[in-house]
Amino acid sequence: YLNVINMCVLADSPTAALGKKLQDSKSSDISQSTAQAIHEALVAKGVRRITLVVSLFDGHMPFYYTYRQRLDYKEDSTHRNFEPPLAHMYELSRMKNYNFSLVPTENPQIHLYHAVERHPPKRKAEQCFFARAVLREGDIFAGSTLFQRRMIDYLQTEVEKLFTDMVTAIDVATQHPDYAESRNHHIYLNIVPEFVYEPEKIDQLIRKMGQRYGEQLWRLNVGELEVCVRLRGLGEEAMPLRFIVSNPTGLDFSVSGYYQVKDLRTNEVYYQLCYGSPSYLDGKPVNTPYPVLGDLGRRRLHARSNQTTYVYDFPALFAASVRRQWQKRAAMAEANGRPGIAQPAEHLLVEFNELVLDEQDQLQEVKRAPALNDIGMVAWRVVARTPECPDGREFILMANDTELAIKLGLPRLYISANSGARIGLASEVKK
């Protein structure tokens, strides 16, 4: 099946209700019944897809409906309001680990999907929302020219406006009782226009948006923001760049930037890290599906539901605090016109070695992934390099009691990471 049919219906004001009727229904029954009535003729002509566009004269965006041969020419509701040339940019194929359905939104530019995990291993299936949008050239440059405003203004106004609508769509949807168990939502924004811009500037813009909307995203259980852009230097070809933004602790954003690199031997296209810390996309093919929430994520969200912090998130909080101390010291040095202290490499700011019991019940220092503990005690030996002590200060960080700090003569910091430990801080400690 190679042929497609694209039709456009121009609805004037007396018949504008046609578009509203189609938009509000779960399937566009009017055109669907027509297509099914001529099913045999469509199959004979090799028509694999029909796209119906309902254009209104009231300034509203057109409505798009897609009917596929493999669905017996019923509407593919997952592609509602997809412009055919842009459909692939929504990357719905990466949601293959979920069964998903379209949820109506006020803004037809935003496509919101309620997704349910397909094959949960002996547990309740995870549920989440995927909010997806594509920003075209016309959406940004309508009524303006490239030279009338700075590029940063386009990004901060049009992109932020669409992002705000996506957050609102998730906020409204999660209040419905049918979606009460949904969590760990995902926002995907694909920016089509090419920009002459540095990746670091995009990172700054994303972090600025994160600071402005971070509290709301945290409250709504948005686990990840994905932004696709096309950047080019002066006189250079545009290169697709993808940013993955997460904030698992609620206090510190992690931003990872990826180029797309083609393997000349296999012709496969992979993600290659070019900025920030590695994520699940590092070295993976571009069509890698979204992973289902793992054990670490479930434990983290369980802790949040009990209004506490997951114990393995504390190292990241300490690292974020030390990083901010260095940033503050650098800003003070710049303001005073003095040379600042050389900051250690990012991975050396704070080093953590987890303390675990071996077969002889002796504590050993190891580096391992989070959430591998099998007892209710977690502890680390920490080296923190702060502006006051750039060579490093050692201490023991624990989520339960241990005698190791006393034995080594190191300070020990005890953190409480359970839902019942909210008694308060002793006045002696406060002093």
Salt bridges, closest charged atoms under 4 A:
ASP24 OD1 - LYS20 NZ 3.63
ASP72 OD1 - HIS39 NE2 3.72
GLU75 OE2 - ARG80 NE 2.56
ASP76 OD2 - ARG68 NE 2.72
ASP76 OD2 - ARG70 NH2 3.75
ASP76 OD2 - HIS79 ND1 3.31
GLU83 OE2 - ARG136 NH1 2.58
GLU91 OE1 - ARG94 NH1 3.08
GLU91 OE2 - ARG242 NH2 2.80
GLU117 OE1 - ARG123 NH1 2.90
GLU126 OE2 - ARG183 NH2 2.82
ASP139 OD1 - ARG136 NH2 2.99
ASP153 OD2 - ARG150 NE 3.95
GLU158 OE1 - LYS161 NZ 3.51
GLU160 OE2 - ARG212 NH1 2.39
ASP171 OD2 - ARG219 NH2 3.51
ASP178 OD2 - HIS176 ND1 3.67
GLU181 OE2 - LYS124 NZ 2.79
GLU194 OE1 - ARG232 NE 3.54
ASP203 OD2 - ARG207 NE 3.21
GLU224 OE2 - HIS186 NE2 3.09
GLU226 OE2 - ARG94 NH1 2.76
GLU226 OE1 - HIS186 NE2 3.09
GLU226 OE2 - ARG242 NH1 2.64
ASP252 OD2 - ARG323 NH1 2.98
ASP263 OD1 - ARG265 NE 3.51
ASP295 OD2 - ARG299 NE 3.11
ASP313 OD1 - ARG300 NH2 2.66
GLU346 OE2 - ARG323 NE 2.77
GLU351 OE2 - ARG385 NH1 2.75
GLU354 OE2 - ARG368 NH2 2.98
GLU365 OE2 - ARG381 NH1 2.89
GLU388 OE2 - ARG329 NH2 3.61
GLU394 OE1 - ARG381 NE 2.84
ASP401 OD1 - ARG412 NH1 3.10
